Amino acid sequence: MRRRLGKDETFVLAFVRSAAELTERAPRLVAATADDAVLWLAYPQKSSKRYRSDLGRDDSWQPLGDLGMEPVRSVAIDADWSAVRFRRAAHIGRLDRDPSRLPAAEGRTRSTRAPADPPAVAEYLAALPEERRGAVSRVHEVIRRAAPELEPALWGKMLGYGKYHYRYATGREGDFYVVGLANQKQYVSLYLCATVDGAYLAESNAGRLGKVSVGKSCIRFKKLEDLDLDVVAELVRAAADSVPA
């Protein structure tokens, strides 16, 4: 068994014992592998009597996710070691998993499943009038898939996704949602509270959104079929990316 990595390796099996070791070794491991190589990471099981580790099967792989890798399979090696196989997200045909559990940004974007909602948000959607429930729920799903990191919450009588802190020159400051969704009496309102290159996202893309009414940050529609959901997903993603980390 070779201990030194070369270039364009087609198969790599590496053993790591801690999150710190994984963080240190991940860049070298990924850089050494071919485009769609077989990469396995072995780690000590929590039940091992020989090794102690802070790594776990489901929640320890963000250093690899930051490099575009997704876990695709896990196996037990013996009583002490388990292993997880990783692939570049670009090479995975279908990602039918909760995007909040996918470490790679590309994996979260391509996930075919919307993340689970907090109970209060699910109750809000279920309580909407029947004639609006389908449209609001569909836009909600698009938002969740496009930017799963924007956690939904109730903001008064509407839904807000994510949060950012603002501060005006006057000294006034506070928190506000990045994306908002509201069922109004005459229409549904979608709010994109972000600018890119000094232009309001909604206003600067009004011509692409469909047969809808658009203000600086607000998109109003009565029928779901009038709204271009592909453009909505693109703009929601842009709004999420515009928020300072």
Residue pairs with C-beta under 8 A, 6 or more apart in sequence:
5 12
5 28
5 29
5 32
6 32
7 32
8 32
8 33
8 34
8 37
9 32
9 33
9 34
9 37
10 33
10 34
10 37
10 38
11 37
11 38
12 29
12 32
12 33
12 37
12 38
12 39
12 40
13 40
13 42
13 83
14 25
14 29
14 39
14 40
14 41
14 42
15 41
15 42
15 43
15 81
16 22
16 25
16 41
16 42
16 43
16 55
17 43
17 44
17 51
17 53
17 55
18 53
18 54
18 55
19 54
19 55
19 60
19 63
22 41
22 43
22 55
22 60
22 61
22 63
22 64
23 63
26 63
26 64
26 66
26 67
27 67
29 39
29 41
30 39
30 64
30 67
30 68
30 69
33 39
35 88
35 91
36 87
36 88
36 91
38 85
39 69
39 85
39 86
39 87
40 83
40 84
40 85
40 86
41 61
41 64
41 83
41 84
41 86
42 77
42 81
42 82
42 83
43 53
43 55
43 60
43 81
43 82
43 83
43 84
44 50
44 51
44 52
44 53
44 55
44 80
44 81
45 53
45 76
45 79
45 80
45 81
45 82
46 53
46 56
47 79
48 79
48 80
48 81
49 79
49 80
50 80
51 80
54 60
57 74
57 82
57 84
58 101
61 69
61 71
61 84
61 86
61 103
62 103
64 71
64 86
64 103
64 104
65 102
65 103
65 104
65 105
65 107
66 103
66 104
67 104
68 88
68 89
68 90
68 104
68 105
68 106
69 86
69 87
69 88
69 89
69 103
69 104
70 86
70 87
70 88
70 89
70 92
70 95
70 102
70 103
70 104
70 107
71 84
71 85
71 86
71 103
72 85
72 86
72 87
72 92
73 84
73 85
74 82
74 83
74 84
74 85
75 82
75 83
75 85
76 82
77 83
89 95
89 102
89 104
89 106
89 107
89 110
90 106
92 107
92 110
94 112
95 102
95 107
95 110
95 111
95 112
96 111
96 112
96 113
97 111
97 113
98 111
98 113
98 115
98 116
99 107
99 108
99 109
99 111
99 113
99 114
99 115
99 144
99 145
99 148
100 108
100 115
100 116
100 148
100 149
102 108
102 111
108 148
108 149
109 146
109 237
111 145
111 148
113 145
114 141
114 144
114 145
114 148
115 144
115 148
117 125
117 144
117 152
118 151
118 152
118 153
120 153
120 154
121 152
121 153
121 154
121 159
124 154
124 159
125 133
125 136
125 137
125 140
126 133
128 136
128 137
128 183
129 183
132 183
132 188
134 224
135 188
135 221
135 223
135 224
136 181
136 183
136 188
138 224
138 229
139 181
139 188
139 190
139 224
139 227
139 229
139 232
140 152
140 159
140 181
142 229
142 232
142 233
142 236
143 150
143 152
143 161
143 179
143 181
143 232
143 236
144 150
144 152
144 161
145 233
146 232
146 233
146 234
146 236
146 237
146 240
147 161
147 162
147 178
147 179
147 236
147 237
147 239
147 240
149 162
149 240
150 161
150 162
150 178
150 179
150 236
150 240
151 161
151 162
152 159
152 160
152 161
153 159
153 160
153 161
153 177
154 160
155 177
155 180
157 182
158 180
158 181
158 182
158 183
158 189
159 180
159 181
159 182
160 176
160 177
160 178
160 179
160 180
160 181
161 177
161 178
161 179
161 180
161 181
161 236
162 177
162 178
162 179
162 240
162 243
163 175
163 176
163 177
163 178
164 175
164 176
164 178
164 193
164 243
164 244
165 173
165 174
165 175
166 173
166 174
166 175
166 176
167 173
176 193
177 191
177 193
178 193
178 194
178 239
178 240
178 243
179 190
179 191
179 192
179 193
179 236
179 239
179 240
180 189
180 190
180 191
180 193
181 188
181 189
181 190
181 191
182 188
182 189
182 191
184 220
186 222
187 213
187 220
187 221
187 222
188 220
188 221
188 222
189 218
189 219
189 220
190 202
190 218
190 219
190 220
190 221
190 227
190 232
191 202
191 217
191 218
191 219
192 200
192 201
192 202
192 217
192 219
192 235
192 236
192 239
193 217
193 239
194 200
194 201
194 217
194 238
194 239
194 242
194 243
195 201
195 242
196 204
196 238
196 242
200 216
200 217
201 217
201 235
201 238
201 239
201 242
202 209
202 214
202 215
202 216
202 217
202 218
202 219
202 235
203 214
203 215
203 216
203 217
205 231
205 235
206 214
208 228
208 231
209 219
209 227
209 228
209 231
209 232
210 221
210 226
210 227
210 228
210 231
211 221
211 226
212 219
212 220
212 221
212 226
212 227
213 219
213 220
213 221
214 220
219 227
219 232
221 227
